Amino acid sequence: MQSPLDPKRTDAPAELVTQLLDYFSSITATTLRPDDDIFELGLVNSLRALEIVAHVERTFGLEVDVEDLELDNFRTAARVAAF
């Protein structure tokens, strides 16, 4: 079984990846691809990262546990969708 942190993970629903890409693009004012690392590209700071977590929880009805609050889980739309 692949870990949510595996950057090669491809089993996330395409519609979910698209929704996340739309959100990431709206907060960064940048057109992004599923595997674009928003932190590495310098598009997101730590405050914005918390906003992303809150958006994911609110939009998808999830609760992100403290132990899951690692940047690697939220670096790309594909990783968030696989999470």
Backbone torsions as a table, in degrees:
resi	resn	phi	psi	omega
1	MET	NA	136.6	-179.8
2	GLN	-81.5	143.6	176.9
3	SER	-79.2	150.3	175.6
4	PRO	-59.8	-20.8	-179.4
5	LEU	-85.4	-6.3	-179.0
6	ASP	-70.3	113.7	-177.1
7	PRO	-65.6	-13.9	179.7
8	LYS	-93.0	0.0	-178.8
9	ARG	-61.3	130.2	-174.4
10	THR	-126.4	9.7	-173.7
11	ASP	-90.8	8.8	177.4
12	ALA	-74.0	138.8	178.7
13	PRO	-60.3	134.0	-177.8
14	ALA	-58.0	-38.2	-179.8
15	GLU	-63.4	-38.9	178.4
16	LEU	-66.8	-43.4	177.3
17	VAL	-60.2	-42.0	179.6
18	THR	-63.3	-43.4	177.8
19	GLN	-60.5	-43.5	179.6
20	LEU	-68.0	-39.0	176.3
21	LEU	-61.1	-42.2	177.7
22	ASP	-60.0	-43.6	179.4
23	TYR	-66.7	-49.1	179.6
24	PHE	-58.4	-42.1	179.8
25	SER	-65.4	-36.5	-179.5
26	SER	-69.2	-35.2	-178.3
27	ILE	-84.3	-16.6	-179.6
28	THR	-108.0	-7.4	-176.2
29	ALA	54.0	39.0	-177.5
30	THR	-139.4	142.4	172.8
31	THR	-81.1	124.0	-174.9
32	LEU	-119.6	157.8	172.6
33	ARG	-103.1	163.1	-175.9
34	PRO	-54.6	-32.7	-176.4
35	ASP	-105.4	13.2	175.3
36	ASP	-71.0	125.2	-178.6
37	ASP	-84.0	105.3	-174.3
38	ILE	-68.0	-23.0	177.4
39	PHE	-80.7	-45.9	179.1
40	GLU	-61.5	-34.8	179.3
41	LEU	-77.2	-6.0	179.0
42	GLY	74.6	22.8	-176.4
43	LEU	-89.8	-15.0	-173.7
44	VAL	-136.0	137.4	174.0
45	ASN	-105.8	-177.9	-175.2
46	SER	-65.2	-34.8	177.7
47	LEU	-65.1	-44.5	178.3
48	ARG	-63.7	-33.8	178.5
49	ALA	-61.0	-41.2	177.4
50	LEU	-65.8	-34.7	175.8
51	GLU	-65.1	-36.8	177.7
52	ILE	-63.8	-45.1	178.6
53	VAL	-59.3	-46.6	179.7
54	ALA	-61.7	-40.5	178.6
55	HIS	-62.2	-45.6	179.8
56	VAL	-61.8	-44.9	179.5
57	GLU	-61.8	-47.1	-176.3
58	ARG	-69.2	-45.6	-174.2
59	THR	-72.7	-38.5	-173.0
60	PHE	-109.2	6.3	176.2
61	GLY	64.5	35.5	-179.8
62	LEU	-106.0	161.0	169.0
63	GLU	-122.1	117.8	-179.9
64	VAL	-87.9	116.3	179.8
65	ASP	-71.6	155.0	-178.9
66	VAL	-53.8	-42.7	-179.1
67	GLU	-66.6	-15.3	177.6
68	ASP	-93.9	-0.1	-178.7
69	LEU	-81.8	57.1	176.2
70	GLU	-106.5	139.3	-179.1
71	LEU	-56.9	-33.8	-179.0
72	ASP	-58.5	-28.4	178.4
73	ASN	-73.6	-15.5	-172.3
74	PHE	-127.0	14.7	-176.0
75	ARG	-68.9	-35.8	-176.3
76	THR	-135.3	160.4	176.5
77	ALA	-61.6	-38.8	-179.5
78	ALA	-64.0	-40.0	179.3
79	ARG	-68.8	-40.3	178.0
80	VAL	-63.5	-43.3	-179.5
81	ALA	-63.8	-36.1	179.8
82	ALA	-75.2	-23.8	-179.5
83	PHE	-65.0	NA	NA
